[in-house]
Amino acid sequence: MAATAWGRDAARVPVRRLTVLYDAECGLCGFLRDWLVRQPQLVPLEVVTAGSDEARRRFPGLDHGGTLDEITVVGDAGQVYQGTAAWIVTLWALREHRGLAHRLSTPSGALLARGAVLAAAKLRGARGRRGRRQDGQWAGRAYRRADGWVYDPGVGWRYDPPGCGGEAWPPGDPGH
């Protein structure tokens, strides 16, 4: 997990507390904040509204406009994690999800984590910062066969990515 620190060697300084900056006007962000605070924590997590006076006072060196666009987590020794690394370090702080965080920090796991972050960003963007549907319409996309989605009445939708040698998702799907 890449991290930057303000005047400290983040690679050698232990993380004892994390502050998660979240967009209070985003419904998805609020849902995730509520979920986080209910989880058993190995490393204490504190949630602070991104771009708030408190966040600006506590972290004067941050790009606070950027913290509204991308999840940002700050360690107690000044480590700053953004995007995929922020999600992974947050999971690492949770007792029941530390193993998942370790798997997501591998090269192949990082690809999966990045995909999840991009999907969340797309959902967040489609729904707007307050979590509402744009123009009164459903904010998601339809499953499209051209994108690799196949509907099987026996098992429902499954993903069969183009050019992947015919492997279906989930692996071993008997409907494929």
Secondary structure, 3 states (H helix, E strand, C coil): CCCECCCCCCCCCCCCCEEEEECCCCHHHHHHHHHHHHCCECCCEEEEECCCHHHHHHCCCCCHHHHHHCCEEEECCCCEEECHHHHHHHHHCEHHHHHHHHHHCCHHHHHHHHHHHHHHHHHHHHHCCCCCCHHHCCCCCCCCHHHCEEEECCCEEEECCCCCCCCCECCCCCCC
